[in-house]
Amino acid sequence: MLGINQLKTVALLGLLSGVIVLAGYYLVGNEQGLILGLIFAAFTSIGSWYYSDRAALASFQAQPLTREQAPDLYDMVAKLSDRAGIPMPKLFIAPSKSPNAFATGRDPNHATIAVTEGILELLSPDELEGVIAHELTHVKNRDTLIQAVAGTLAGAITFLGRILTFGALYGPVGPGNRRGNNPLGLLFLIILAPISATLIQLAISRTREYAADQGSAEITGNPLALVRALEKLQSMGQKVPIHGNPAFSPLLIINPLSADGLRSLFLTHPPTEDRIRRLQELAQQLQQQPQTAAA
């Protein structure tokens, strides 16, 4: 299951990079744009690798959380990190009553888990364990880096589209070039490229959430605790939305906003009902394992 998700993620990241390269081609108007697109994609990826964690924490105004402030939480994270087989991440707290959590950092050795004040007040210890284990799975699978790169690439594509929009309105994009004034190229960069980049980024996020839910169940051995946590987070999150840069919403354990129909295409997370159903099926499988072994 995880192998399939990883293949999907690699393919989707490749599509994002491909869109940037194609955007560079249309923006410049010749083959030189392909090279510039590759350089731009590499530059944005490296930048997100180093600085995305700081940007995410700053977006939600998260501050370091010391052991003296939350000894029980520190002990919980240390225990779950040991089970997951990764170093204990740094802990931050965001001053928000909206219940949520996220992980960030370029690798397990430079990882951070941030929780809001609201989630600490809302969840029971076993439910909070399910959430922390979910975030630790993101760290273990290096989803934090993947999401950062995907978000930065998608933002870069949107930025290129805005540049081209400005050029199309106030001057020629590439005078004398073969593709500089191609109307299909303009349409692609101004409208289609940003939309497709967003959809690819969100597809990556949804793929990784299923894997993190499964990883949480494996670490805690209690999928139903995460089910109860998701139910509470979904209900309360809609009443008390979290404020921050929307670009980092895929990092959160749950998107408090709901959508139906075509709007569901732009959700950063799978439907909570679907996540709950999968976890309940996993709980049934875990209950049947001892019986199978005894037989």
N, C-alpha and C positions, 0 to 999 in steps of 0.2 A: 504493500500500500504506500509506504513512504517513498519507495523507489519510483513509483509512478508519479507521485506528486513532485518529486525532485526533477524528473524529466520534463514535466509540464512547466515547472518554474524556469528551468534553463531555456526551454523553447520560447516562453513568453518574454524573458529578458532579451533573448536574441531578436525577437520581433521589435521590441522597443528600440534597441540599438539600430536595427535596420530602418525603422521609421526616421530616426535622426539622420542616418546616412542619406536616405532618400530626400529628406528635407534639405540637407546641405546641397544636394545635387540641384534641386529646383531653386533654392535660394540664390546660389551663385550663377547657375545657368550652364555649367559645363562639368567635365569630369573632375576638375579641381575641387568642385564642391563635395565629391565623394570623400576625398582625402580630408577636407576640412570637417566633414560630418563625423568621420572616424575619430579625428583628434578631439572634437568637441565632446563626443560620447565618452571617450576615455577620460578626458579632463573632468567632466561632471561626475563620472563614476568614482574616480580617485578622491575628489573633493567630498563626496557623500560618505566615502569609506572612513575618512578622518574626522569629519565635523558633524555628521548627522545626529550623533547622540547629544551633543551640546545644544544643537538647534531644537531637538525634540523636547529636552528638559526645560529649556528656556521658554518654549511655546506654552507650556502648561505651568510655568512659574514654579517648577519643582525644586525643592531644596534638599540637601543631604539629611538623612535620618540617622541619628546615632543610636548605638546600643542602649544607652541610658534612657533615651526617649521611648524606645519600643523593644524591651528585652525579649518579650514573647515572640514578636515578629522575627527578630534576629534568629532566635533558636529555631523557629519554624523553617525559615529560609535555609539555614545551615543544614538542617536535617534533610530537607527535600533536595538540596543541591548535592548532598552526598549520595542520595539515592539515584539522582540523575547522572552522577559521575562527572560533574563539572565543578569548577571553582565557585565559591559563593560570590554572587554579584554584589555590587554596591547597592545600597537602598536609598531611595529618595521619596519624598512625600510632596504631593501637590495640594495646595490650599483650595480645594474644591469640594463642595458637598455632593457633587455628582459622583456616584460610585463607579469607579473604573480603575484600570491598571494597564501598564504597558512595559515592555522590555525594549532596551536599545543598547547599542554598542556594536563594534565591528567584529568581535569574536568572543568566545566564552571567557577569555582572560581579561577582557576590557568591557564587561557587560554591566548594565545597570537595570534594576527593576524599580519602577516608580508606582506608587499606589496613591490614591486620593484619600483625603480625610473621610469622605463619604463611604468608601468601600470598607474601611476599617470599622466604621460604626454600624454598617448594615449587615455584614456577613458573620455567621458563626465560625468558630475556628476550623472545622472540617471543610466548610464551604470556601473559606479563605485559602486553605491548603490547595483545594482544587484549582483556584485561580492562579496561585503562585506556581504550582506545578505546570500549568498551561504556559505561563510566561517563561519558565525555565526550559520548557521544550522548545520554545522559539529561540532561546539562546543556544541550546544544544544543537539545533538544526541550522543555526546561523541565519535564521529568518530575519533577524534584526538588520543584518547587512543587506540581505536581498531586498527587503522593503525599502531601505534607505536608498539603495541604488535605483530601484524601480521608480520611487517617488521623484528622485532627482532627474532621472531621464525623462519622465513624463513632464515635469516642470520645464525642462530644457526645450522640449518639443513645443510646448505652449508658448514659451518665450520666443522661439524662432517664428512661430506663426504670427505673433504680435509684431515682430520686426518686419515681416513681409507685408502685413496689413498696412503698417505705416508707410512702407516704401510704395505699395500699390496706390495709396491715396495721394502721396505727396511727391512721388518721383519714380522714375523707372528703377526696377530692381536690378537688372543686369543689362545695360545697353550694349547692343552688339553681340550678345551671347545667344546661343541657339535656343535656350529654354527660358531666358529671363522674363519674357512676357507671355509665357504659355498659360492660358486661362485655366487649363486643367491643373497645372502646377500650383497656381494661385489658390484654386479651390481646395486642393489637397492640403496645403500648408495652413491656410487660414481657418478652415473648418474641419476637414476630415482628419488631419493628423492629430490635433489636440484631443478630439473625441476618441479616436482609436487608441491613442496613448493612455488616456484615462481608463478605458475599458480593459486594456491589457494589464495596467497596474492593479486594478480592482480584481481581475481574475487571479493574479498572483496572490493577492491578499486572501481571497476566499479559499484558494487551494491550501495555503499554509495554515489557516485556522482549523480546518478539519484534522490535519496532522497534529497540531498542538493539542486539540481536545483529546485525541487518542493518546498522545504522550502523557497528558495529565492523568488519565485513567490508569496508565501503566505505572506511573510513579507512585500514586497514592493508593491504587487498588480499590478506589471508591468512586466510580464514574457518577453515581447518583448525587454525590456531594457537589460536583460541578454542575449537574443538572439543576439542583436547587439554587446554586449561585447564579446561573444564567437567567433563571426565571426572575429572581429578585433584581438582578442588574437590568434586565430588559424593562421591567415594570417601573422601577425607580428612575432609570436613566431617561425615560421619556418625560418624566415629571421635572427632573432637574438635569438639563443638558449640560455637558461640559463645554467650557470655552477654551479655545486654542486654535492654532493654525490648522485648517481643514486638511492640509497636505499630510499631516501626521495622524489623521484619524485611522488609517489602516493599522497603526501600531496598537491601538486600544483593544482590550479583550472583547469589547462589544460596542457596536455602533448604536447609540440610543435612539436614532431616527429609524422609522419604519417606512417602507414604500411598497407599493403594489404595481403590477403591470410593468410598463416600460421603465418606470423609475427604479425598479429592482435591479436593472442593469448597472446602476451607478452606486449600489450598496458596496461598502468596503468590506462587509462580512457576509457569510452565508446567512440565510434566514435562521433566526434563533430556534425556531421550531424544528428545523431540519437538524441542527446541531444536537438538540435535546433528543430527538428520535434516534440518532446514531449512538449517542451515549447510552440510552436506555437499552438498545440492542446489544451494546458491548457489555453492559451490566448483566444481561441475561446470559451471555456467553461465559462470563466469568463465574456465574453461579452454577453453570452446567459442567464446568471443568472438573471439580472434585468428584461429581457423580460419574463422569466419563472415566476418570482415573480409577475410581473404585471398581467399576465394572470390568 
